[in-house]
Amino acid sequence: MAPAYDPTAPPPTRRGVDSSSITTLLLNLPLFLGSFLVIWMLSQMFPTGLDVLFVLAWLASGALMFHRPTERTVAKLLYKVRQPTSTELTELQPLWDEVTRRAGLDGSRYDLWIENSDEVNAFAAAGHIVSVTRNSLNQLPPDQLAAVLAHELGHHVGGHAWSGLLGIYYAFPARIMMATVKFIVVFVFMLAAEIASLAAVIVALVIGTIAVSMALAFPPALALFAVPLLLAWAGRLGELRADRFAGEIGYGPLLITTLTSHLEQGTDDTRGEQGMVTRLMSTHPPLHTRILALETFVAGPSGSLPS
C-alpha cells in the first residue's frame, strides 16, 4: 500500500513485465508451440536451407511489433485509429506530458492516436500505441482524461500491451489451423447428415472416439480448454495493475471519480444479465471491483482517502 502521490519521491516503477504479462505469455505458450509446428510443416515445402530460414524469419518477425513504423501501420489497419488533428493534439499532448513526467518516462517514446468512436474509452497496444476515443476527448474533463491516460501508461509499464499483442501474433498460425480443421469437421458432418442420418452418427462417433483417445493419451491437453478463461483472468488482473499504477503516480482519486461516473451512467448494468461463461471471458473486471481496489490502495495505511 502507498499513500497519496508524493511529487518529490522518485518514480515508483519503470517499463518491464508484471505478473499479468508473465501469465499472459505463459498461457500463450501452447498456442505458440502449435504455431511453431504449423510453420515447421509449411517450411518442409522449401528447399533445404530455405526451410530453416523460413522458420527463423517467422520467429524473428515478432520484433516488428516494437518497430515504430510497423506499429503505426498496425494502428491504422488493425485498430482503425487516426493521428490527432492539431487541435486535438493541443489538448491531449500537455496531459500526456504531465502523466509521463510523473512516471519519470519519456513521453515522446509513445504515439498518441484518436479512435473515431462515440464511446468513452481508451486503449494501449503494442510497444508505443496509446489511443483515446474522440468522445473521451470531447466529454471527459482534462483531469479525468489525464487519469485515463495514466491507466493506459500503466499497461505499457507493466508490459500488458506488448505481451498481449505478441501472444496474439504468435498464436495466429495455430488458430488458423484450428479454424480450418473445425471447418472441415463441420463440413464432413453436415455432408454425412445430408447423405444419411446413420452416416452422421458414425462420423460423430468416430470424431468423439478420436477426441476421447487423444484426451486419454495426453490428459494435459484437456487443460488447453481452460486457457481462454485464464487469459481473460490475466487481462482482468492487468486492468487492476494499470489502475494501481495510475494511483502510484497521483491519479488515483481522479480515476476513482471517472470510474464512478461510468458506473452511475449504467456502463456495467448489462453485466448482471450475462451468463457465467461470458463474465468469466471478460477481460475487464466490474467497475465496482476496480473502484474498491483503487480506493483501498489510495487510502493506504491511513485507511482514508485523501481530500
C-alpha positions as CSV (number, residue, x, y, z in Angstrom):
1,M,0.0,0.0,0.0
2,A,1.1,3.6,-0.6
3,P,-0.2,7.0,0.5
4,A,-1.2,9.8,-1.9
5,Y,1.2,10.8,-4.6
6,D,4.4,12.5,-3.5
7,P,5.8,14.7,-6.3
8,T,9.2,14.7,-4.5
9,A,9.5,10.9,-4.4
10,P,11.3,9.0,-7.2
11,P,9.1,7.4,-9.9
12,P,7.7,4.2,-8.5
13,T,8.2,1.9,-11.4
14,R,9.8,1.5,-14.9
15,R,8.8,-0.3,-18.0
16,G,9.0,-4.0,-17.6
17,V,6.8,-7.0,-17.1
18,D,4.5,-7.7,-14.2
19,S,2.7,-10.9,-13.1
20,S,-0.2,-10.3,-15.5
21,S,2.2,-10.0,-18.5
22,I,4.2,-13.1,-17.5
23,T,0.9,-15.1,-17.0
24,T,-0.3,-14.0,-20.5
25,L,3.0,-15.1,-22.1
26,L,3.0,-18.5,-20.3
27,L,-0.7,-19.1,-21.2
28,N,0.1,-18.4,-24.9
29,L,3.0,-20.9,-24.9
30,P,0.9,-23.9,-26.0
31,L,-0.5,-21.9,-28.9
32,F,3.0,-20.7,-29.8
33,L,4.2,-24.3,-29.9
34,G,1.2,-25.2,-32.1
35,S,2.1,-22.3,-34.4
36,F,5.7,-23.4,-34.5
37,L,4.6,-26.8,-35.6
38,V,2.4,-25.3,-38.3
39,I,5.3,-23.1,-39.6
40,W,7.7,-26.1,-39.5
41,M,5.3,-28.2,-41.6
42,L,5.0,-25.3,-44.1
43,S,8.8,-25.0,-44.2
44,Q,9.1,-28.5,-45.5
45,M,7.8,-27.2,-48.9
46,F,11.0,-25.2,-49.2
47,P,14.4,-26.5,-50.3
48,T,17.0,-27.4,-47.7
49,G,18.4,-24.2,-46.2
50,L,15.4,-22.1,-47.0
51,D,13.2,-24.2,-44.7
52,V,15.3,-23.2,-41.7
53,L,15.4,-19.6,-42.9
54,F,11.6,-19.6,-43.2
55,V,11.2,-20.7,-39.6
56,L,13.8,-18.3,-38.3
57,A,12.2,-15.4,-40.2
58,W,8.8,-16.2,-38.6
59,L,10.4,-16.4,-35.1
60,A,12.2,-13.0,-35.7
61,S,9.1,-11.3,-37.2
62,G,7.6,-10.8,-33.8
63,A,10.1,-8.0,-33.2
64,L,8.2,-5.9,-35.8
65,M,5.6,-5.4,-33.0
66,F,8.1,-3.0,-31.5
67,H,9.1,-1.3,-34.7
68,R,7.6,2.2,-34.7
69,P,6.7,2.4,-38.5
70,T,5.2,-1.1,-38.4
71,E,3.3,-0.2,-35.2
72,R,1.8,2.9,-37.0
73,T,0.7,0.7,-39.9
74,V,-0.9,-1.8,-37.5
75,A,-2.6,1.0,-35.6
76,K,-4.2,2.3,-38.8
77,L,-5.2,-1.1,-40.3
78,L,-5.9,-3.2,-37.2
79,Y,-7.2,-0.7,-34.7
80,K,-8.8,1.7,-37.1
81,V,-7.3,4.8,-35.4
82,R,-6.0,8.0,-36.9
83,Q,-3.5,10.7,-35.9
84,P,-4.9,13.5,-33.9
85,T,-5.6,16.8,-35.5
86,S,-3.5,19.8,-34.4
87,T,-6.5,21.0,-32.2
88,E,-6.8,17.5,-30.6
89,L,-3.1,17.3,-30.1
90,T,-3.0,20.7,-28.4
91,E,-5.5,19.4,-25.8
92,L,-4.0,15.9,-25.5
93,Q,-0.2,16.4,-25.6
94,P,0.1,18.5,-22.4
95,L,-1.9,15.9,-20.4
96,W,0.3,13.1,-21.7
97,D,3.5,15.0,-21.0
98,E,2.4,15.6,-17.4
99,V,1.4,11.9,-17.0
100,T,4.7,10.6,-18.3
101,R,6.7,13.2,-16.4
102,R,5.2,12.0,-13.1
103,A,6.1,8.4,-14.1
104,G,9.7,9.5,-15.0
105,L,9.3,8.3,-18.6
106,D,9.9,9.9,-21.9
107,G,6.5,10.7,-23.4
108,S,7.9,11.1,-26.9
109,R,8.5,7.3,-27.0
110,Y,4.8,6.8,-27.5
111,D,2.4,7.7,-30.3
112,L,-1.0,9.3,-29.5
113,W,-3.9,8.2,-31.6
114,I,-7.6,9.0,-31.9
115,E,-10.4,6.4,-32.4
116,N,-13.5,7.8,-34.1
117,S,-15.9,6.3,-31.7
118,D,-18.9,7.6,-29.7
119,E,-17.8,5.6,-26.7
120,V,-15.8,7.0,-23.8
121,N,-12.8,4.6,-23.9
122,A,-9.0,4.3,-24.5
123,F,-6.5,1.6,-25.0
124,A,-2.8,0.8,-25.1
125,A,-1.3,-1.6,-27.7
126,A,2.0,-2.9,-28.9
127,G,5.0,-1.1,-27.6
128,H,4.2,2.5,-28.1
129,I,0.5,3.0,-29.1
130,V,-1.9,5.0,-26.8
131,S,-5.3,5.8,-28.2
132,V,-8.4,7.6,-26.8
133,T,-11.7,7.9,-28.5
134,R,-12.9,11.1,-29.9
135,N,-15.8,11.1,-27.4
136,S,-13.4,10.8,-24.5
137,L,-11.5,13.8,-25.7
138,N,-14.8,15.8,-26.0
139,Q,-16.6,14.7,-22.9
140,L,-14.1,14.0,-20.2
141,P,-12.7,16.9,-18.1
142,P,-9.0,17.3,-18.7
143,D,-8.0,16.0,-15.3
144,Q,-10.1,12.8,-15.7
145,L,-8.7,12.3,-19.2
146,A,-5.3,12.5,-17.7
147,A,-6.2,9.8,-15.2
148,V,-7.4,7.6,-18.1
149,L,-4.0,8.2,-19.9
150,A,-2.2,7.3,-16.7
151,H,-4.1,4.0,-16.6
152,E,-3.1,3.3,-20.3
153,L,0.5,4.2,-19.5
154,G,0.2,1.6,-16.7
155,H,-0.5,-1.1,-19.3
156,H,2.7,-0.2,-21.1
157,V,4.8,0.0,-17.9
158,G,3.5,-3.5,-16.9
159,G,4.1,-5.0,-20.3
160,H,0.4,-5.8,-20.8
161,A,0.1,-4.2,-24.2
162,W,3.1,-5.8,-26.0
163,S,2.7,-9.2,-24.3
164,G,-1.0,-9.4,-25.3
165,L,-0.2,-8.5,-28.9
166,L,2.8,-10.8,-29.1
167,G,0.7,-13.7,-27.8
168,I,-2.0,-13.0,-30.5
169,Y,0.6,-12.7,-33.2
170,Y,2.5,-15.9,-32.5
171,A,-0.8,-17.8,-31.9
172,F,-2.2,-16.8,-35.3
173,P,-0.9,-19.8,-37.4
174,A,-2.2,-22.3,-34.8
175,R,-5.6,-20.5,-34.7
176,I,-5.8,-20.6,-38.5
177,M,-5.1,-24.3,-38.5
178,M,-7.6,-25.0,-35.7
179,A,-10.3,-23.0,-37.6
180,T,-9.5,-24.9,-40.8
181,V,-9.8,-28.3,-39.0
182,K,-13.0,-27.2,-37.4
183,F,-14.4,-26.1,-40.8
184,I,-13.5,-29.5,-42.3
185,V,-15.0,-31.4,-39.5
186,V,-18.3,-29.4,-39.6
187,F,-18.4,-29.7,-43.4
188,V,-17.9,-33.5,-43.3
189,F,-20.5,-33.9,-40.6
190,M,-23.1,-31.8,-42.5
191,L,-22.3,-33.7,-45.7
192,A,-22.8,-37.0,-43.9
193,A,-26.0,-35.7,-42.4
194,E,-27.3,-35.0,-45.9
195,I,-26.4,-38.5,-47.1
196,A,-27.9,-40.4,-44.2
197,S,-28.6,-39.9,-40.5
198,L,-26.8,-43.2,-39.8
199,A,-23.7,-41.9,-41.5
200,A,-23.9,-38.7,-39.4
201,V,-24.0,-40.8,-36.3
202,I,-21.0,-42.8,-37.4
203,V,-19.0,-39.7,-38.2
204,A,-19.9,-38.2,-34.8
205,L,-18.8,-41.4,-33.1
206,V,-15.5,-41.5,-34.9
207,I,-14.7,-37.9,-34.1
208,G,-15.8,-38.4,-30.5
209,T,-13.6,-41.5,-30.2
210,I,-10.6,-39.7,-31.6
211,A,-11.2,-36.8,-29.2
212,V,-11.5,-39.1,-26.2
213,S,-8.5,-41.2,-27.3
214,M,-6.4,-38.0,-27.5
215,A,-7.5,-36.9,-24.1
216,L,-6.7,-40.3,-22.5
217,A,-3.3,-40.5,-24.3
218,F,-2.3,-36.9,-23.2
219,P,-4.5,-35.7,-20.3
220,P,-2.7,-32.3,-20.0
221,A,-4.3,-31.4,-23.4
222,L,-7.6,-31.0,-21.5
223,A,-6.0,-28.0,-19.8
224,L,-6.0,-26.2,-23.1
225,F,-9.7,-25.7,-22.7
226,A,-9.0,-23.5,-19.7
227,V,-6.5,-21.3,-21.5
228,P,-9.1,-18.8,-22.8
229,L,-10.6,-18.4,-19.3
230,L,-7.1,-18.0,-17.8
231,L,-6.1,-15.4,-20.4
232,A,-9.3,-13.4,-19.6
233,W,-8.4,-13.6,-15.9
234,A,-4.9,-12.3,-16.7
235,G,-6.5,-9.4,-18.6
236,R,-8.6,-8.5,-15.6
237,L,-5.5,-8.7,-13.4
238,G,-3.8,-6.3,-15.9
239,E,-6.6,-3.8,-15.6
240,L,-6.2,-3.7,-11.8
241,R,-2.5,-3.4,-12.1
242,A,-2.9,-0.4,-14.5
243,D,-5.3,1.2,-12.1
244,R,-2.8,0.8,-9.3
245,F,-0.1,2.4,-11.4
246,A,-2.3,5.4,-12.1
247,G,-2.7,5.6,-8.3
248,E,1.0,5.4,-7.8
249,I,1.7,8.5,-9.9
250,G,-1.1,10.5,-8.2
251,Y,-4.2,9.9,-10.4
252,G,-6.0,7.5,-8.1
253,P,-8.7,9.9,-6.8
254,L,-9.3,11.2,-10.3
255,L,-9.5,7.7,-11.8
256,I,-12.0,6.7,-9.0
257,T,-14.1,9.7,-10.0
258,T,-14.0,8.7,-13.6
259,L,-14.9,5.0,-12.9
260,T,-17.7,6.1,-10.5
261,S,-19.2,8.3,-13.2
262,H,-19.2,5.4,-15.7
263,L,-20.8,3.2,-13.1
264,E,-23.5,5.8,-12.3
265,Q,-24.2,6.1,-16.1
266,G,-25.0,2.4,-16.2
267,T,-22.0,1.2,-18.1
268,D,-22.0,-2.1,-16.1
269,D,-25.7,-2.6,-16.0
270,T,-25.7,-5.4,-18.5
271,R,-23.2,-7.5,-16.6
272,G,-25.9,-8.9,-14.4
273,E,-27.8,-10.2,-17.4
274,Q,-24.7,-12.0,-18.8
275,G,-24.1,-15.7,-18.3
276,M,-21.3,-17.1,-16.1
277,V,-19.1,-18.0,-19.1
278,T,-19.5,-14.5,-20.6
279,R,-18.5,-12.9,-17.3
280,L,-15.5,-15.3,-17.0
281,M,-14.4,-14.5,-20.5
282,S,-14.4,-10.7,-19.9
283,T,-11.0,-9.1,-19.9
284,H,-12.2,-6.2,-17.7
285,P,-13.3,-6.5,-14.0
286,P,-16.6,-5.0,-13.0
287,L,-16.3,-1.3,-12.3
288,H,-17.2,-1.6,-8.7
289,T,-14.4,-4.1,-8.2
290,R,-11.9,-1.7,-9.8
291,I,-13.2,1.2,-7.7
292,L,-12.9,-0.7,-4.5
293,A,-9.4,-1.9,-5.2
294,L,-8.3,1.6,-6.1
295,E,-9.9,3.1,-3.1
296,T,-8.2,0.6,-0.9
297,F,-4.8,1.4,-2.5
298,V,-5.2,5.2,-2.4
299,A,-6.3,5.1,1.2
300,G,-3.1,3.4,2.1
301,P,-2.2,2.6,5.8
302,S,-4.2,5.6,7.0
303,G,-7.4,4.0,5.8
304,S,-8.9,7.2,4.5
305,L,-8.9,8.7,1.0
306,P,-7.0,12.0,0.6
307,S,-9.2,15.1,0.2
